[in-house]
């Protein structure tokens, strides 16, 4: 992926996160509740991922 595309994608993700955070706070969602949801989502994604395949593919 070319560097400018990567930087635009990174900026879009950061902007989307900022908009989501501002909207949730303006609606009245507590910061602790958002943090808990984010931590649970990260844990689910972590444990749902297939894992590190470096042992199965040592040449990579």
N, C-alpha and C positions, 0 to 999 in steps of 0.2 A: 504494500500500500504506500503510495507516495506521501511524503511528509505533509504537504498542505492538506490533503484529504484527512489524514489522521488528526491534524490540529483542529480542523473544522468539526470533525466528529467529536473530539474531546470537548470543544467549546459548546457544542450542542448538548452533550450529556450534562455538563456543568450547569448550563442555562436551564435545562429541564429540571434538574434537581433543585435549583434555586426557586423556580416557579412553583414546584410542588411544595417545597418547604414554606414559602410565603402564603400560598393558598391554604395549606393545612393550619398554619398558625392564625390566619385571619378568620377562619371558620371557628376556631376555638379548640382545636385538638391539642391536648397537653404535649409538651415536648418529651416527657418521659414515656408517654404512650407511643409516640412515633419512634423513639429510640428502641423500645421493646419490640415493636413490629419489625424494625430494620434488623435487629439482632436475630430474631427468630427466622426471618427470611434468609439471612446469611447462613445460619446454621443448616436450614433445610437445603439450600443450594450446595453447601459444602458436603453434606452427607449424601446427597443425591447424585453427586458427580461420580463418574466411573473411577477416578483415582489416578495415581501416578503410574504410567506404563513404562517407566524407565527400566524396571527389572525385566519386563518382557521384551524390550527392544533396546538392548545395550548399545547398539551401533548408532542410535539416533542422537 
